[in-house]
Amino acid sequence: MVLTSKPSPRSFSVFQSIPKQDHLVAFLGASLLMGVTEGADPVPPDASAFSVTQTDDFYAGQQLIRSFVATYEQSKTGLGAEIVNYFRTAEQAIEARREWFINSRRAGAPPPIDARNILRPETVESLLFAYRITGDPVYREWGWRIFEAFERHCRLPGGGYAGIRDVDEVPVVHEDRMETFWIAETLKYLYLLFSDASVYPIDQLVANTEVSPARLHRQELEEPGLILWLSFPGARLTSCPYSPRLWSSKPRRMCSPLLKTSSGGSAMKTC
């Protein structure tokens, strides 16, 4: 479960935790695993070498991935909802026979937007990275079951795929569109999940938001403990009073801090 926060109705300076999990956040589990290992060997990683913080992050990443997969497994279609809320008591979960529910559902009313699945990629993205980092075949097993659910409920007789309006309604009602990220991301992550690691080495490539890979170039900086991963050669780091900024070797304009360069590259720093 990912707890989110929002301003209290009584005060914008006070935040309250909401037991809610958005599918868009499903990449977070993989981010935590990558933050600990950077996708490097050995596979599985040597957990005895982790610091206390790394151990916590690695465990949290694995459990977050498991919680998102559970929203797929426990729906009637085998597909995860856009947004789920978690019961606050064990008694409620036992009665519902699962730990989560879809908010704003009303008897006799159309399903709420939270109930839909629109072919999003974030869960299978995390499965790919979790499998590459740990080598645990369970991540491939979960990915295959998710793929089968997409095939069973989202593939259209005339060709193409469409999202569904309610993951707990069978037979399904389709949306009248196929999202572009289905082909650009979801299917690509599923393909890579079952491919050899050499097809997409996660310690050598970084993907943009549509999973187009760029090769990483490691550059050691003078500041102790700071490493800059650059997705293009010939970049250098300059400092400003607020944050590091990237320039290409032949800059044409100022670049956004650590995000994009005038040559279309991208970067990420770790401390």
C-alpha positions in Angstrom: 0.0 0.0 0.0 1.2 3.5 -0.8 -0.1 6.0 1.8 -0.9 9.4 0.2 -1.4 12.7 1.9 -3.6 15.6 1.2 -4.4 18.9 3.0 -6.9 18.6 5.8 -10.3 20.2 5.0 -9.8 22.5 8.0 -6.2 23.6 7.2 -3.9 23.6 4.2 -0.9 23.5 6.6 -2.0 20.1 8.1 -1.9 16.9 6.1 -3.7 13.7 6.7 -2.8 10.2 5.5 -5.2 8.5 3.1 -5.0 4.7 2.7 -5.1 4.9 -1.1 -3.0 3.4 -3.8 -2.8 4.8 -7.3 -1.7 2.6 -10.2 0.5 5.5 -11.5 2.7 5.0 -8.4 3.3 1.3 -9.1 6.8 2.1 -10.5 7.9 3.1 -7.0 8.8 -0.5 -5.9 11.2 -0.8 -8.8 12.7 2.6 -8.0 13.5 1.5 -4.5 15.2 -1.7 -5.7 17.2 0.2 -8.3 18.2 2.8 -5.7 19.8 0.1 -3.6 21.5 -2.0 -6.3 21.6 0.3 -9.4 20.8 -2.9 -11.3 24.4 -4.2 -11.0 25.5 -7.8 -10.3 25.3 -10.0 -8.4 21.9 -11.4 -9.0 20.4 -11.8 -6.5 22.2 -9.0 -4.6 24.2 -9.7 -1.5 21.7 -8.5 1.2 24.4 -9.0 3.9 26.2 -6.0 2.4 23.2 -3.7 2.6 23.1 -0.9 5.2 20.1 -0.7 7.5 18.6 1.9 5.2 19.2 -0.2 2.1 17.7 -3.2 3.8 14.6 -1.2 4.6 14.3 0.2 1.1 14.8 -3.1 -0.6 12.1 -4.8 1.6 9.7 -1.9 1.0 10.2 -2.1 -2.7 9.5 -5.8 -2.8 6.4 -5.4 -0.7 5.1 -2.5 -2.7 5.3 -4.6 -5.8 3.5 -7.4 -4.1 0.7 -5.1 -3.0 0.1 -3.8 -6.5 0.1 -7.4 -7.9 -2.5 -8.3 -5.3 -4.9 -5.7 -6.7 -4.7 -7.6 -10.0 -5.1 -11.0 -8.5 -8.0 -10.1 -6.2 -10.2 -8.4 -8.9 -12.7 -10.4 -10.9 -10.9 -9.8 -14.2 -7.4 -10.3 -12.9 -6.6 -6.7 -13.8 -5.7 -3.8 -11.4 -7.9 -0.8 -10.9 -6.9 2.8 -11.5 -7.2 3.6 -7.8 -7.9 1.5 -4.7 -8.5 2.3 -1.1 -7.6 0.1 1.8 -9.8 -0.9 4.6 -8.8 0.5 8.0 -9.8 -2.6 10.1 -9.2 -6.3 9.7 -12.9 -7.0 10.2 -13.7 -5.0 7.1 -11.1 -6.8 5.0 -12.3 -10.2 6.2 -15.8 -9.4 5.3 -14.8 -8.2 1.8 -12.4 -11.1 1.4 -9.7 -8.7 0.3 -7.9 -5.7 1.8 -9.0 -3.0 -0.6 -12.1 -1.5 -2.2 -13.0 0.9 -5.0 -14.2 4.1 -3.6 -17.4 5.9 -4.7 -19.0 2.8 -6.0 -22.8 3.1 -5.8 -25.4 0.4 -6.5 -27.2 0.9 -9.8 -24.8 3.7 -10.8 -22.1 3.5 -13.5 -18.7 2.4 -12.2 -16.5 5.2 -10.9 -13.4 6.2 -12.8 -11.3 4.5 -10.1 -12.6 1.1 -11.2 -11.2 1.2 -14.7 -8.1 -0.4 -16.1 -6.7 1.5 -19.1 -3.8 -0.7 -19.9 -1.3 1.1 -17.7 2.4 -0.1 -17.6 3.6 0.8 -14.1 3.0 -2.6 -12.4 4.7 -4.7 -15.2 7.5 -2.1 -15.2 8.2 -2.9 -11.6 8.0 -6.6 -12.3 10.7 -6.3 -15.0 13.2 -4.5 -12.7 12.4 -6.8 -9.8 13.1 -9.9 -11.9 16.3 -8.5 -13.3 17.6 -7.5 -9.8 16.5 -10.6 -7.8 16.3 -13.3 -10.4 13.2 -14.6 -8.7 10.9 -16.3 -11.2 7.8 -15.3 -9.3 7.9 -11.9 -11.0 7.7 -13.6 -14.4 4.8 -15.7 -13.2 2.9 -12.6 -12.0 3.7 -10.9 -15.3 2.4 -13.8 -17.3 -0.9 -13.9 -15.4 -1.3 -10.2 -15.9 -0.6 -10.6 -19.7 -3.2 -13.4 -19.9 -5.8 -11.2 -18.2 -5.1 -8.4 -20.7 -5.5 -10.9 -23.5 -8.7 -12.3 -22.1 -10.5 -9.1 -21.3 -8.9 -6.3 -23.4 -8.2 -7.8 -26.8 -10.8 -6.9 -29.3 -12.2 -9.2 -32.0 -11.5 -6.7 -34.8 -8.0 -6.0 -33.7 -6.3 -3.9 -31.0 -6.9 -3.6 -27.3 -9.1 -1.4 -25.1 -9.2 -0.6 -21.5 -12.2 -1.7 -19.4 -14.5 0.4 -17.3 -14.7 -1.9 -14.2 -12.1 -4.5 -13.1 -14.8 -6.2 -11.0 -17.4 -6.6 -13.8 -17.5 -9.7 -16.1 -18.3 -9.7 -18.9 -16.3 -6.4 -19.3 -17.4 -3.2 -20.9 -14.6 -1.7 -23.0 -13.5 1.9 -23.4 -13.7 3.2 -26.9 -9.9 3.8 -27.2 -6.5 2.2 -26.9 -4.0 4.2 -25.0 -0.7 4.9 -26.8 1.3 3.7 -23.7 -0.1 0.2 -24.2 2.2 -0.4 -27.1 4.9 2.1 -26.2 5.3 0.9 -22.6 3.1 -1.9 -21.3 3.8 -4.4 -24.0 7.5 -3.4 -24.2 8.0 -4.1 -20.5 6.2 -7.4 -20.8 8.4 -8.3 -23.7 11.6 -7.4 -21.8 10.4 -9.3 -18.7 10.6 -12.5 -20.7 13.7 -11.6 -22.7 17.3 -12.3 -21.9 19.0 -9.7 -19.7 21.4 -8.8 -22.6 18.5 -7.4 -24.6 18.1 -4.6 -22.1 20.9 -4.4 -19.5 19.4 -2.2 -16.7 22.8 -1.2 -15.4 23.9 0.2 -18.8 20.7 1.8 -20.2 18.1 4.2 -18.9 14.6 4.5 -20.4 12.7 7.7 -21.0 9.0 7.9 -20.1 8.0 5.9 -23.3 10.8 3.3 -22.7 13.1 4.5 -25.4 16.6 3.5 -24.1 19.7 5.6 -23.9 23.1 4.4 -22.8 24.5 5.6 -19.5 27.9 7.3 -19.2 29.2 7.4 -15.6 31.0 10.5 -14.6 32.7 10.9 -11.2 32.4 14.4 -9.7 34.7 16.2 -7.3 32.1 16.3 -4.6 32.6 13.2 -2.4 29.8 10.6 -2.8 28.2 12.3 -5.7 27.8 10.4 -9.0 26.2 11.8 -12.1 24.7 9.3 -14.6 24.5 10.9 -18.1 22.6 9.5 -21.0 24.7 11.3 -23.5 28.5 11.8 -24.0 30.3 15.1 -23.7 28.2 16.6 -20.9 29.6 18.6 -18.0 28.2 19.8 -14.7 28.3 23.4 -13.6 27.0 24.8 -10.3 24.6 27.6 -9.5 23.4 29.0 -6.1 20.4 26.7 -6.1 21.0 23.4 -7.9 23.4 21.7 -10.3 22.6 22.4 -14.0 23.6 20.4 -17.0 25.1 21.9 -20.2 26.0 20.0 -23.3 29.6 20.3 -24.5 28.4 22.9 -27.0 25.4 24.5 -25.1 22.8 26.4 -27.0 20.6 27.2 -24.1 20.2 26.7 -20.4 18.9 23.2 -19.5 16.4 22.2 -16.9 18.2 21.0 -13.7 19.1 17.3 -14.1 16.3 16.6 -16.4 16.8 17.5 -20.1 19.6 19.0 -22.2 19.7 21.0 -25.3 20.7 17.8 -27.1 17.8 15.8 -25.8 19.7 13.9 -23.2 18.7 13.3 -19.6 20.4 12.7 -16.3 19.8 11.6 -12.7 22.0 12.2 -9.7 22.4 10.0 -6.7 24.0 11.0 -3.3 
